[in-house]
């Protein structure tokens, strides 16, 4: 059994919190540059250029890409032969506390959802843990802003809806969301599982790099089809018209009950933030 000090996990999480907020992924930057060559709207082109400039300023000056530095959502792949001294959850929350304080990142988390009062350090994190073979830990920090998160939706459909029903649901949700999630967006889609698990699948889908297709050719084709249809909606960058409404669409699936047909949509704004490290 390999033992890792909790302080090492905390330091790693703190670094990832800052890096995720400062440095837009090269896959996203390249996707925006590609979109510039396809965008027909002058306003859309101008917005895309501003997004690239914003990313450059954030990277060089080490300041947040967006004023909403997000809820700290942490995905953990925990090896079954590794132990975190002092506990994994306390270490992750300490890392979030350090990262959001030392990195001068906006703290947005309330102690109580109704009574309010800011926790002051952006804790607690939302932690999703998956157990895997081995003695390593992979940690991915994915700060999730309120604007895009508010455009999420779960639909408990009928089994007869099939894949066409899922497509209609996704297109309708993006259409109704319009400018609210600050397009160009990345659309995460979950299919199957249960009410709560399908929402997790939609969020997990957002961890993929732009252009990374689903390993099943069937779902890969659906991703391509949805991306094309979304970009034909005319919503465009920041909702001001154009062809670049989404940079990509990702689907994650899970076995389902014969009587249930859950589907979920979770979107990232253009600041598709996530950074990973392996310990």
BAKOL-699703 format. One record per residue: x, y, z of N, C-alpha, C in turn; residue number from 1. Coordinates in steps of 0.02 Angstrom, whole numbers, plus 50000, padded with zeros to 5 digits. Layout:
(dopa (X, Y, Z), (X, Y, Z), (X, Y, Z), NUM);
...
***
This chain:
(dopa (50042, 49940, 50000), (50000, 50000, 50000), (50044, 50062, 50000), 1);
(dopa (50036, 50104, 49950), (50074, 50167, 49946), (50037, 50221, 49985), 2);
(dopa (50074, 50260, 50023), (50045, 50313, 50063), (50068, 50381, 50037), 3);
(dopa (50020, 50426, 50027), (50034, 50494, 50003), (50012, 50543, 50058), 4);
(dopa (50056, 50589, 50074), (50040, 50640, 50124), (49982, 50684, 50099), 5);
(dopa (49937, 50699, 50145), (49881, 50743, 50127), (49904, 50810, 50102), 6);
(dopa (49961, 50833, 50128), (49987, 50899, 50108), (50007, 50899, 50034), 7);
(dopa (50029, 50842, 50009), (50048, 50837, 49937), (49985, 50843, 49894), 8);
(dopa (49931, 50809, 49915), (49868, 50815, 49879), (49843, 50887, 49880), 9);
(dopa (49846, 50918, 49939), (49823, 50987, 49946), (49862, 51035, 49901), 10);
(dopa (49928, 51028, 49900), (49969, 51071, 49858), (49952, 51062, 49784), 11);
(dopa (49940, 51000, 49765), (49923, 50986, 49695), (49856, 51016, 49676), 12);
(dopa (49806, 51008, 49720), (49740, 51036, 49707), (49743, 51112, 49704), 13);
(dopa (49781, 51142, 49748), (49788, 51216, 49748), (49816, 51240, 49681), 14);
(dopa (49868, 51206, 49658), (49899, 51224, 49593), (49849, 51216, 49536), 15);
(dopa (49812, 51161, 49536), (49764, 51148, 49482), (49707, 51199, 49483), 16);
(dopa (49686, 51220, 49542), (49634, 51272, 49546), (49656, 51336, 49511), 17);
(dopa (49718, 51356, 49524), (49744, 51416, 49493), (49756, 51408, 49418), 18);
(dopa (49787, 51352, 49399), (49802, 51341, 49329), (49738, 51336, 49287), 19);
(dopa (49687, 51303, 49314), (49624, 51296, 49277), (49592, 51364, 49265), 20);
(dopa (49599, 51409, 49313), (49569, 51476, 49306), (49612, 51524, 49265), 21);
(dopa (49676, 51512, 49261), (49722, 51558, 49225), (49733, 51537, 49153), 22);
(dopa (49738, 51472, 49141), (49763, 51447, 49076), (49709, 51409, 49038), 23);
(dopa (49684, 51439, 48985), (49636, 51405, 48943), (49673, 51351, 48903), 24);
(dopa (49644, 51291, 48899), (49676, 51235, 48866), (49692, 51249, 48794), 25);
(dopa (49748, 51221, 48771), (49768, 51230, 48701), (49716, 51202, 48653), 26);
(dopa (49680, 51149, 48674), (49628, 51121, 48631), (49572, 51172, 48620), 27);
(dopa (49555, 51210, 48672), (49503, 51261, 48666), (49528, 51319, 48623), 28);
(dopa (49589, 51341, 48636), (49617, 51396, 48597), (49619, 51378, 48523), 29);
(dopa (49642, 51318, 48507), (49645, 51296, 48438), (49576, 51291, 48407), 30);
(dopa (49526, 51270, 48446), (49458, 51266, 48421), (49430, 51335, 48405), 31);
(dopa (49446, 51384, 48447), (49423, 51453, 48434), (49457, 51480, 48371), 32);
(dopa (49521, 51466, 48364), (49556, 51488, 48303), (49527, 51457, 48241), 33);
(dopa (49510, 51393, 48245), (49479, 51358, 48189), (49411, 51389, 48173), 34);
(dopa (49373, 51405, 48226), (49307, 51435, 48217), (49311, 51503, 48182), 35);
(dopa (49366, 51539, 48195), (49375, 51604, 48162), (49375, 51598, 48087), 36);
(dopa (49403, 51543, 48061), (49406, 51533, 47989), (49339, 51513, 47960), 37);
(dopa (49292, 51492, 48002), (49227, 51469, 47977), (49172, 51519, 47993), 38);
(dopa (49185, 51564, 48040), (49133, 51611, 48062), (49118, 51662, 48006), 39);
(dopa (49054, 51672, 47992), (49033, 51717, 47939), (49013, 51786, 47965), 40);
(dopa (48997, 51790, 48029), (48975, 51853, 48058), (49034, 51897, 48079), 41);
(dopa (49038, 51960, 48056), (49091, 52005, 48077), (49092, 52014, 48153), 42);
(dopa (49032, 52020, 48182), (49028, 52026, 48255), (49053, 51963, 48289), 43);
(dopa (49035, 51905, 48260), (49058, 51842, 48288), (49133, 51836, 48285), 44);
(dopa (49163, 51856, 48229), (49236, 51855, 48222), (49268, 51900, 48274), 45);
(dopa (49240, 51959, 48284), (49268, 52006, 48332), (49266, 51977, 48403), 46);
(dopa (49211, 51944, 48420), (49205, 51914, 48486), (49256, 51858, 48495), 47);
(dopa (49263, 51816, 48445), (49311, 51761, 48449), (49382, 51787, 48458), 48);
(dopa (49399, 51841, 48423), (49465, 51872, 48432), (49473, 51899, 48502), 49);
(dopa (49420, 51927, 48530), (49423, 51952, 48599), (49433, 51895, 48648), 50);
(dopa (49402, 51838, 48635), (49411, 51780, 48680), (49483, 51757, 48679), 51);
(dopa (49513, 51757, 48621), (49584, 51737, 48616), (49629, 51788, 48652), 52);
(dopa (49613, 51852, 48645), (49652, 51904, 48679), (49644, 51897, 48755), 53);
(dopa (49582, 51883, 48776), (49568, 51874, 48848), (49609, 51816, 48875), 54);
(dopa (49612, 51760, 48837), (49651, 51702, 48860), (49725, 51718, 48865), 55);
(dopa (49750, 51759, 48818), (49821, 51777, 48820), (49837, 51821, 48880), 56);
(dopa (49793, 51869, 48894), (49802, 51913, 48952), (49801, 51872, 49017), 57);
(dopa (49752, 51826, 49022), (49747, 51785, 49083), (49809, 51743, 49092), 58);
(dopa (49835, 51714, 49037), (49894, 51671, 49041), (49956, 51710, 49060), 59);
(dopa (49967, 51767, 49029), (50029, 51804, 49041), (50029, 51840, 49108), 60);
(dopa (49971, 51863, 49130), (49968, 51901, 49192), (49945, 51858, 49251), 61);
(dopa (49930, 51794, 49237), (49907, 51748, 49290), (49848, 51777, 49329), 62);
(dopa (49796, 51792, 49290), (49733, 51817, 49319), (49677, 51774, 49289), 63);
(dopa (49619, 51772, 49323), (49565, 51728, 49300), (49540, 51744, 49230), 64);
(dopa (49524, 51691, 49193), (49494, 51698, 49127), (49426, 51732, 49132), 65);
(dopa (49391, 51720, 49187), (49323, 51746, 49197), (49317, 51767, 49269), 66);
(dopa (49275, 51819, 49280), (49266, 51842, 49349), (49232, 51789, 49393), 67);
(dopa (49193, 51743, 49362), (49164, 51688, 49399), (49214, 51630, 49399), 68);
(dopa (49248, 51622, 49455), (49300, 51570, 49459), (49272, 51501, 49478), 69);
(dopa (49206, 51497, 49483), (49173, 51433, 49485), (49170, 51396, 49551), 70);
(dopa (49127, 51347, 49551), (49123, 51297, 49604), (49180, 51248, 49589), 71);
(dopa (49220, 51229, 49638), (49275, 51183, 49627), (49247, 51111, 49623), 72);
(dopa (49241, 51086, 49562), (49219, 51017, 49551), (49282, 50976, 49538), 73);
(dopa (49291, 50924, 49579), (49353, 50885, 49577), (49336, 50812, 49560), 74);
(dopa (49366, 50787, 49506), (49358, 50717, 49487), (49421, 50680, 49508), 75);
(dopa (49413, 50625, 49544), (49469, 50587, 49570), (49465, 50515, 49545), 76);
(dopa (49520, 50491, 49516), (49527, 50420, 49501), (49577, 50393, 49553), 77);
(dopa (49550, 50357, 49602), (49589, 50336, 49660), (49610, 50263, 49654), 78);
(dopa (49675, 50251, 49652), (49700, 50183, 49649), (49684, 50145, 49712), 79);
(dopa (49668, 50080, 49705), (49649, 50041, 49765), (49709, 50020, 49807), 80);
(dopa (49770, 50037, 49784), (49830, 50022, 49824), (49864, 50086, 49849), 81);
(dopa (49825, 50139, 49858), (49854, 50201, 49883), (49810, 50228, 49940), 82);
(dopa (49844, 50258, 49989), (49809, 50287, 50047), (49833, 50358, 50056), 83);
(dopa (49786, 50404, 50066), (49803, 50474, 50079), (49803, 50485, 50154), 84);
(dopa (49862, 50501, 50180), (49870, 50512, 50251), (49832, 50574, 50273), 85);
(dopa (49787, 50565, 50322), (49747, 50621, 50345), (49680, 50626, 50309), 86);
(dopa (49670, 50586, 50256), (49606, 50585, 50222), (49606, 50623, 50156), 87);
(dopa (49574, 50593, 50106), (49571, 50624, 50039), (49529, 50687, 50038), 88);
(dopa (49469, 50683, 50066), (49422, 50740, 50063), (49450, 50801, 50099), 89);
(dopa (49476, 50794, 50161), (49506, 50853, 50193), (49564, 50883, 50153), 90);
(dopa (49603, 50840, 50122), (49660, 50864, 50082), (49637, 50903, 50022), 91);
(dopa (49585, 50879, 49988), (49559, 50914, 49930), (49530, 50982, 49950), 92);
(dopa (49492, 50983, 50003), (49463, 51047, 50024), (49516, 51097, 50048), 93);
(dopa (49569, 51071, 50079), (49624, 51116, 50098), (49657, 51144, 50035), 94);
(dopa (49664, 51103, 49984), (49692, 51127, 49921), (49650, 51180, 49889), 95);
(dopa (49584, 51170, 49889), (49539, 51221, 49862), (49545, 51286, 49902), 96);
(dopa (49548, 51279, 49968), (49555, 51337, 50011), (49619, 51376, 49995), 97);
(dopa (49673, 51339, 49987), (49737, 51372, 49972), (49736, 51403, 49902), 98);
(dopa (49711, 51365, 49853), (49713, 51389, 49784), (49671, 51451, 49774), 99);
(dopa (49612, 51452, 49801), (49568, 51509, 49791), (49589, 51570, 49832), 100);
(dopa (49624, 51558, 49887), (49650, 51614, 49928), (49715, 51641, 49899), 101);
(dopa (49764, 51597, 49888), (49829, 51619, 49863), (49825, 51643, 49791), 102);
(dopa (49778, 51615, 49753), (49771, 51634, 49682), (49726, 51693, 49670), 103);
(dopa (49700, 51723, 49724), (49655, 51781, 49718), (49596, 51765, 49671), 104);
(dopa (49567, 51707, 49681), (49510, 51685, 49642), (49445, 51699, 49680), 105);
(dopa (49393, 51719, 49643), (49331, 51738, 49676), (49301, 51679, 49714), 106);
(dopa (49280, 51692, 49775), (49248, 51641, 49816), (49172, 51648, 49809), 107);
(dopa (49139, 51595, 49787), (49068, 51600, 49769), (49022, 51552, 49806), 108);
(dopa (49048, 51515, 49855), (49009, 51462, 49886), (48977, 51485, 49951), 109);
(dopa (48912, 51470, 49958), (48874, 51489, 50017), (48869, 51430, 50066), 110);
(dopa (48873, 51446, 50130), (48869, 51396, 50183), (48803, 51358, 50179), 111);
(dopa (48749, 51395, 50170), (48682, 51366, 50168), (48647, 51391, 50105), 112);
(dopa (48613, 51347, 50067), (48583, 51368, 50004), (48527, 51418, 50011), 113);
(dopa (48495, 51420, 50069), (48439, 51467, 50080), (48461, 51526, 50124), 114);
(dopa (48495, 51510, 50180), (48514, 51563, 50227), (48576, 51601, 50206), 115);
(dopa (48614, 51574, 50158), (48670, 51610, 50130), (48733, 51610, 50172), 116);
(dopa (48772, 51662, 50170), (48836, 51674, 50202), (48892, 51637, 50165), 117);
(dopa (48937, 51675, 50136), (48993, 51648, 50098), (49041, 51610, 50143), 118);
(dopa (49064, 51552, 50121), (49112, 51514, 50161), (49179, 51549, 50165), 119);
(dopa (49193, 51594, 50118), (49253, 51634, 50120), (49315, 51604, 50089), 120);
(dopa (49310, 51540, 50068), (49370, 51508, 50039), (49353, 51460, 49981), 121);
(dopa (49291, 51465, 49958), (49265, 51425, 49902), (49259, 51350, 49918), 122);
(dopa (49264, 51331, 49980), (49250, 51262, 50000), (49178, 51258, 50024), 123);
(dopa (49150, 51198, 50027), (49181, 51134, 50008), (49178, 51121, 49933), 124);
(dopa (49223, 51079, 49909), (49222, 51059, 49839), (49168, 51006, 49828), 125);
(dopa (49149, 50999, 49765), (49109, 50941, 49745), (49159, 50889, 49721), 126);
(dopa (49158, 50829, 49751), (49209, 50778, 49737), (49176, 50715, 49709), 127);
(dopa (49198, 50695, 49650), (49175, 50633, 49619), (49234, 50584, 49619), 128);
(dopa (49227, 50528, 49654), (49282, 50480, 49660), (49265, 50415, 49625), 129);
(dopa (49311, 50393, 49583), (49307, 50329, 49549), (49366, 50286, 49571), 130);
(dopa (49354, 50225, 49590), (49407, 50180, 49612), (49434, 50141, 49553), 131);
(dopa (49501, 50141, 49546), (49535, 50109, 49490), (49592, 50066, 49517), 132);
(dopa (49616, 50018, 49478), (49674, 49978, 49500), (49737, 50021, 49504), 133);
(dopa (49784, 50001, 49547), (49849, 50035, 49549), (49861, 50074, 49612), 134);
(dopa (49918, 50109, 49614), (49938, 50147, 49673), (49948, 50221, 49658), 135);
(dopa (49909, 50247, 49610), (49914, 50317, 49593), (49846, 50352, 49601), 136);
(dopa (49848, 50417, 49602), (49788, 50458, 49605), (49790, 50507, 49547), 137);
(dopa (49737, 50509, 49508), (49729, 50561, 49457), (49677, 50610, 49482), 138);
(dopa (49696, 50673, 49484), (49652, 50726, 49509), (49640, 50776, 49452), 139);
(dopa (49576, 50789, 49439), (49557, 50839, 49389), (49514, 50891, 49423), 140);
(dopa (49535, 50953, 49420), (49496, 51009, 49447), (49461, 51044, 49390), 141);
(dopa (49395, 51048, 49394), (49355, 51078, 49341), (49309, 51132, 49370), 142);
(dopa (49335, 51194, 49378), (49293, 51247, 49405), (49232, 51258, 49361), 143);
(dopa (49173, 51262, 49392), (49110, 51267, 49354), (49074, 51331, 49371), 144);
(dopa (49070, 51377, 49323), (49037, 51441, 49333), (48962, 51435, 49337), 145);
(dopa (48931, 51483, 49370), (48859, 51481, 49381), (48818, 51491, 49318), 146);
(dopa (48842, 51533, 49272), (48803, 51548, 49212), (48791, 51488, 49168), 147);
(dopa (48844, 51450, 49156), (48836, 51390, 49114), (48802, 51334, 49154), 148);
(dopa (48817, 51329, 49218), (48786, 51277, 49259), (48710, 51285, 49263), 149);
(dopa (48688, 51348, 49263), (48616, 51361, 49267), (48578, 51338, 49205), 150);
(dopa (48614, 51325, 49151), (48583, 51302, 49089), (48580, 51225, 49085), 151);
(dopa (48589, 51191, 49141), (48587, 51118, 49143), (48515, 51093, 49148), 152);
(dopa (48506, 51031, 49125), (48438, 51003, 49129), (48442, 50926, 49125), 153);
(dopa (48398, 50894, 49164), (48389, 50822, 49160), (48318, 50808, 49135), 154);
(dopa (48313, 50761, 49089), (48247, 50740, 49064), (48239, 50665, 49074), 155);
(dopa (48186, 50647, 49109), (48170, 50576, 49117), (48121, 50558, 49062), 156);
(dopa (48149, 50536, 49006), (48107, 50522, 48948), (48078, 50453, 48948), 157);
(dopa (48046, 50436, 48893), (48017, 50370, 48883), (48065, 50328, 48842), 158);
(dopa (48070, 50263, 48856), (48115, 50220, 48817), (48103, 50226, 48742), 159);
(dopa (48041, 50239, 48723), (48025, 50244, 48651), (48054, 50308, 48620), 160);
(dopa (48077, 50355, 48660), (48106, 50417, 48633), (48167, 50402, 48591), 161);
(dopa (48209, 50355, 48614), (48268, 50335, 48576), (48317, 50392, 48565), 162);
(dopa (48363, 50381, 48520), (48416, 50430, 48508), (48388, 50493, 48477), 163);
(dopa (48335, 50488, 48436), (48306, 50547, 48406), (48277, 50593, 48459), 164);
(dopa (48248, 50563, 48511), (48222, 50603, 48567), (48277, 50639, 48604), 165);
(dopa (48334, 50605, 48612), (48391, 50638, 48644), (48415, 50697, 48602), 166);
(dopa (48420, 50687, 48537), (48443, 50742, 48493), (48396, 50802, 48499), 167);
(dopa (48331, 50789, 48497), (48282, 50844, 48503), (48290, 50880, 48570), 168);
(dopa (48300, 50842, 48623), (48309, 50871, 48690), (48371, 50916, 48692), 169);
(dopa (48426, 50893, 48665), (48489, 50931, 48667), (48481, 50996, 48626), 170);
(dopa (48455, 50991, 48566), (48448, 51049, 48523), (48400, 51100, 48555), 171);
(dopa (48345, 51075, 48584), (48297, 51119, 48616), (48329, 51154, 48676), 172);
(dopa (48369, 51118, 48714), (48400, 51148, 48773), (48450, 51202, 48754), 173);
(dopa (48491, 51189, 48703), (48539, 51239, 48680), (48502, 51300, 48653), 174);
(dopa (48447, 51288, 48616), (48408, 51343, 48588), (48379, 51387, 48643), 175);
(dopa (48350, 51355, 48694), (48320, 51393, 48750), (48373, 51428, 48791), 176);
(dopa (48432, 51400, 48795), (48486, 51431, 48834), (48512, 51494, 48800), 177);
(dopa (48513, 51494, 48733), (48533, 51552, 48693), (48599, 51582, 48717), 178);
(dopa (48599, 51646, 48735), (48660, 51681, 48754), (48681, 51668, 48826), 179);
(dopa (48637, 51639, 48867), (48648, 51634, 48939), (48713, 51599, 48960), 180);
(dopa (48733, 51544, 48926), (48794, 51510, 48948), (48858, 51539, 48917), 181);
(dopa (48853, 51599, 48887), (48911, 51632, 48857), (48944, 51590, 48802), 182);
(dopa (48907, 51578, 48747), (48936, 51539, 48692), (48994, 51577, 48658), 183);
(dopa (49039, 51538, 48626), (49032, 51468, 48608), (49040, 51421, 48667), 184);
(dopa (48995, 51372, 48669), (48992, 51325, 48726), (49023, 51258, 48707), 185);
(dopa (49034, 51218, 48759), (49048, 51147, 48751), (48989, 51111, 48783), 186);
(dopa (48958, 51066, 48747), (48897, 51034, 48770), (48912, 50963, 48793), 187);
(dopa (48898, 50949, 48857), (48905, 50882, 48884), (48837, 50849, 48887), 188);
(dopa (48832, 50788, 48862), (48769, 50752, 48860), (48777, 50685, 48896), 189);
(dopa (48733, 50670, 48942), (48731, 50605, 48975), (48669, 50567, 48952), 190);
(dopa (48677, 50502, 48942), (48621, 50459, 48922), (48624, 50396, 48964), 191);
(dopa (48568, 50378, 48997), (48565, 50316, 49034), (48577, 50324, 49108), 192);
(dopa (48583, 50267, 49142), (48593, 50269, 49215), (48529, 50285, 49251), 193);
(dopa (48535, 50327, 49303), (48479, 50348, 49344), (48475, 50424, 49344), 194);
(dopa (48426, 50451, 49379), (48416, 50523, 49382), (48479, 50561, 49401), 195);
(dopa (48513, 50538, 49454), (48572, 50575, 49477), (48634, 50558, 49436), 196);
(dopa (48638, 50495, 49412), (48699, 50475, 49377), (48703, 50505, 49307), 197);
(dopa (48646, 50517, 49276), (48648, 50545, 49208), (48674, 50617, 49209), 198);
(dopa (48661, 50653, 49264), (48689, 50721, 49270), (48764, 50718, 49278), 199);
(dopa (48788, 50669, 49316), (48860, 50659, 49324), (48892, 50643, 49256), 200);
(dopa (48859, 50601, 49216), (48886, 50584, 49150), (48893, 50646, 49106), 201);
(dopa (48843, 50690, 49108), (48846, 50750, 49067), (48903, 50795, 49088), 202);
(dopa (48916, 50799, 49152), (48972, 50841, 49176), (49038, 50808, 49161), 203);
(dopa (49043, 50743, 49171), (49104, 50706, 49156), (49123, 50713, 49083), 204);
(dopa (49073, 50716, 49039), (49086, 50723, 48967), (49126, 50786, 48952), 205);
(dopa (49118, 50837, 48993), (49152, 50900, 48980), (49227, 50898, 48993), 206);
(dopa (49252, 50843, 49020), (49323, 50838, 49034), (49364, 50818, 48972), 207);
(dopa (49330, 50799, 48919), (49365, 50780, 48858), (49396, 50840, 48823), 208);
(dopa (49450, 50828, 48786), (49480, 50880, 48744), (49437, 50891, 48683), 209);
(dopa (49436, 50953, 48659), (49398, 50970, 48599), (49422, 50925, 48542), 210);
(dopa (49373, 50895, 48507), (49389, 50851, 48451), (49396, 50778, 48469), 211);
(dopa (49396, 50762, 48533), (49403, 50692, 48554), (49335, 50657, 48550), 212);
(dopa (49328, 50612, 48504), (49263, 50580, 48492), (49252, 50520, 48538), 213);
(dopa (49188, 50504, 48547), (49168, 50445, 48585), (49197, 50383, 48552), 214);
(dopa (49222, 50334, 48591), (49252, 50274, 48561), (49204, 50231, 48521), 215);
(dopa (49139, 50236, 48536), (49089, 50199, 48497), (49070, 50241, 48436), 216);
(dopa (49082, 50216, 48376), (49068, 50254, 48315), (48996, 50281, 48311), 217);
(dopa (48949, 50243, 48339), (48879, 50266, 48339), (48872, 50333, 48375), 218);
(dopa (48898, 50336, 48437), (48893, 50398, 48475), (48939, 50452, 48448), 219);
(dopa (48995, 50433, 48419), (49038, 50482, 48387), (49001, 50517, 48330), 220);
(dopa (48962, 50480, 48291), (48923, 50510, 48237), (48869, 50556, 48264), 221);
(dopa (48838, 50537, 48321), (48787, 50580, 48351), (48819, 50645, 48375), 222);
(dopa (48879, 50641, 48404), (48913, 50702, 48426), (48925, 50749, 48367), 223);
(dopa (48948, 50722, 48312), (48960, 50764, 48252), (48896, 50795, 48227), 224);
(dopa (48843, 50755, 48225), (48778, 50779, 48200), (48751, 50835, 48244), 225);
(dopa (48754, 50825, 48310), (48730, 50877, 48356), (48770, 50941, 48350), 226);
(dopa (48836, 50935, 48343), (48879, 50994, 48337), (48859, 51034, 48275), 227);
(dopa (48848, 50999, 48220), (48829, 51034, 48158), (48761, 51068, 48166), 228);
(dopa (48713, 51033, 48195), (48646, 51062, 48203), (48647, 51122, 48251), 229);
(dopa (48685, 51117, 48304), (48690, 51173, 48352), (48720, 51234, 48319), 230);
(dopa (48772, 51223, 48278), (48804, 51280, 48246), (48764, 51307, 48187), 231);
(dopa (48711, 51274, 48169), (48665, 51300, 48118), (48606, 51338, 48149), 232);
(dopa (48605, 51343, 48216), (48550, 51378, 48250), (48555, 51453, 48242), 233);
(dopa (48616, 51479, 48229), (48624, 51551, 48220), (48633, 51590, 48284), 234);
(dopa (48639, 51556, 48341), (48648, 51592, 48405), (48714, 51630, 48405), 235);
(dopa (48768, 51596, 48389), (48833, 51627, 48379), (48869, 51648, 48443), 236);
(dopa (48930, 51674, 48435), (48970, 51695, 48494), (48933, 51746, 48537), 237);
(dopa (48929, 51731, 48601), (48895, 51773, 48650), (48822, 51787, 48632), 238);
(dopa (48794, 51745, 48588), (48724, 51751, 48571), (48707, 51807, 48523), 239);
(dopa (48759, 51835, 48491), (48748, 51893, 48447), (48747, 51874, 48373), 240);
(dopa (48737, 51810, 48360), (48730, 51787, 48291), (48794, 51759, 48262), 241);
(dopa (48787, 51708, 48220), (48845, 51678, 48188), (48842, 51603, 48189), 242);
(dopa (48895, 51572, 48163), (48897, 51499, 48156), (48929, 51464, 48216), 243);
(dopa (48963, 51501, 48259), (49001, 51469, 48313), (48963, 51472, 48378), 244);
(dopa (48914, 51427, 48385), (48876, 51423, 48447), (48908, 51373, 48495), 245);
(dopa (48937, 51319, 48467), (48970, 51268, 48508), (49037, 51250, 48478), 246);
(dopa (49085, 51236, 48522), (49151, 51212, 48500), (49151, 51137, 48494), 247);
(dopa (49109, 51103, 48534), (49105, 51030, 48528), (49046, 51005, 48568), 248);
(dopa (49029, 50942, 48555), (48977, 50906, 48592), (49006, 50838, 48612), 249);
(dopa (48999, 50821, 48676), (49025, 50757, 48701), (48969, 50718, 48734), 250);
(dopa (48968, 50653, 48721), (48916, 50609, 48749), (48949, 50556, 48793), 251);
(dopa (48920, 50545, 48852), (48939, 50488, 48895), (48876, 50447, 48908), 252);
(dopa (48883, 50381, 48907), (48824, 50338, 48916), (48836, 50287, 48972), 253);
(dopa (48780, 50259, 48996), (48782, 50208, 49049), (48721, 50163, 49040), 254);
(dopa (48727, 50099, 49059), (48668, 50056, 49056), (48608, 50086, 49093), 255);
(dopa (48548, 50071, 49070), (48488, 50099, 49101), (48438, 50044, 49118), 256);
(dopa (48389, 50063, 49159), (48333, 50019, 49175), (48287, 50015, 49114), 257);
(dopa (48256, 49958, 49103), (48213, 49950, 49044), (48155, 49999, 49042), 258);
(dopa (48134, 50024, 49101), (48076, 50069, 49104), (48096, 50143, 49106), 259);
(dopa (48161, 50158, 49108), (48183, 50228, 49114), (48226, 50248, 49054), 260);
(dopa (48225, 50313, 49040), (48267, 50338, 48986), (48292, 50408, 49004), 261);
(dopa (48341, 50411, 49051), (48366, 50477, 49073), (48413, 50507, 49021), 262);
(dopa (48410, 50572, 49014), (48458, 50609, 48974), (48472, 50675, 49010), 263);
(dopa (48533, 50701, 49002), (48551, 50763, 49036), (48597, 50804, 48991), 264);
(dopa (48592, 50870, 49001), (48636, 50917, 48966), (48671, 50960, 49018), 265);
(dopa (48737, 50967, 49012), (48776, 51012, 49054), (48824, 51049, 49008), 266);
(dopa (48826, 51115, 49013), (48866, 51154, 48967), (48924, 51190, 49002), 267);
(dopa (48979, 51197, 48965), (49033, 51242, 48984), (49029, 51303, 48939), 268);
(dopa (49045, 51361, 48966), (49054, 51420, 48924), (49120, 51411, 48885), 269);
(dopa (49140, 51462, 48848), (49201, 51455, 48808), (49262, 51441, 48853), 270);
(dopa (49258, 51463, 48917), (49312, 51450, 48964), (49303, 51380, 48992), 271);
(dopa (49317, 51330, 48950), (49307, 51260, 48968), (49365, 51239, 49013), 272);
(dopa (49358, 51251, 49078), (49414, 51246, 49124), (49420, 51177, 49156), 273);
(dopa (49477, 51146, 49147), (49493, 51085, 49185), (49568, 51070, 49177), 274);
(dopa (49599, 51054, 49233), (49670, 51036, 49235), (49679, 50974, 49277), 275);
(dopa (49726, 50931, 49257), (49736, 50867, 49290), (49809, 50857, 49312), 276);
(dopa (49817, 50813, 49360), (49884, 50792, 49382), (49878, 50721, 49408), 277);
(dopa (49933, 50684, 49403), (49936, 50616, 49428), (49990, 50612, 49483), 278);
(dopa (49971, 50585, 49540), (50017, 50577, 49596), (50033, 50503, 49606), 279);
***
